[in-house]
């Protein structure tokens, strides 16, 4: 199982001082966070993609390539790569390049994005979000798995005899997670292709998350990729820790109350009860995180939001230290002890290369093993109300 941290890249004033970091300070902070996560033995560092204030992460591959040069072991990923407003040709090129530069220490999480004004900035309409996600990903897969692509779709110009460069490292495309917090169509898309499904449930109740994860597991099996328990699942979460619960709450409360994503709504206590947010001791974080298995089943990746809402960098680095040295070692041991036989490990480039050589095929180029729908779009549309 993989454990890591992710960032939504907000630039938020520290509510206790009123001072907001500069863009440069926040960008540099990411590098410090990734290096600390690598140092304390976390598995994944992921960043979001945004093109509007108060966020700064408009170029994930540039940032992650720089971080790859500063780290040794940690896998680099995205909290969201916008499959809708990005050209799939550019995604194919940029992330294959990152795959080479990081020597396979990367994957990515594709998402629709939910900021309406961003779509027209890139020539699209948010009302076409699901259709764009379906069509763009269909093309992206072809670009990574076919040396010469001839393709026609609705939302971009056709391609004739096109080859995306560089080709994927070792002939294995980057592993793809499909990220969603509310769209069953995206869970269906992940299941259709046998990809991973990451439910970044930082502000959803467990009942909703369980429903989405179970939908993905059922449809994963329906398309012939394996048993529901073999589906590749990731979850999000958020924590803040101190030596006592009261100290943690006293320190974190002003940041929670002013958070740009969820501030001004439910109280810290109510939000913590309804969502995975855990503010307390490391032992409380361990117990709460282990409980996710009760409704999500055995899963492969757990990500934590650590730097949201104006938290100072020194505090964030201290939180990463606690997570890596006190929390994750216990979680690894306990999740491994409880894991049912046959549940797959989290995917890595090395493991996927080994698997492809063992069976003489390129793992990710295969189409779904069994399907009864005419095309991807039809399959996903069918599940709109499921």
Secondary structure, DSSP 8 states (H G I E B T S, - for coil): -EEEEEE--B----TTT-----HHHHHHHHHHHHHHHHHTT-SEEEE----STTB--S-HHHHHHHHHHH-SS-EEEES-EETTTS-HHHHHHHHHHHHHHTTT-B-EEEE----HHHHHHTT--GGGHHHHHHHHHHHHHHHHH-SSEEE--SSS--EEEE--SS--GGG----EEEE-SS-HHHHHHHHHHT-EEEE--TTS-HHHHHHHHHHHHHHHHHTTSS-GGGS-EEE--BEEE-SSHHHHHHHHHHHHHT-TTTTTSS-HHHHHHHSS-EEE-HHHHHHHHHHHHHHH-S-SEEEEE-S-TT--HHHHHHHHHHIIIIIHHHHHHHHHHH--TT------HHHHHHHHHHHTS-GGG---S---SSSHHHHHHHTTT-
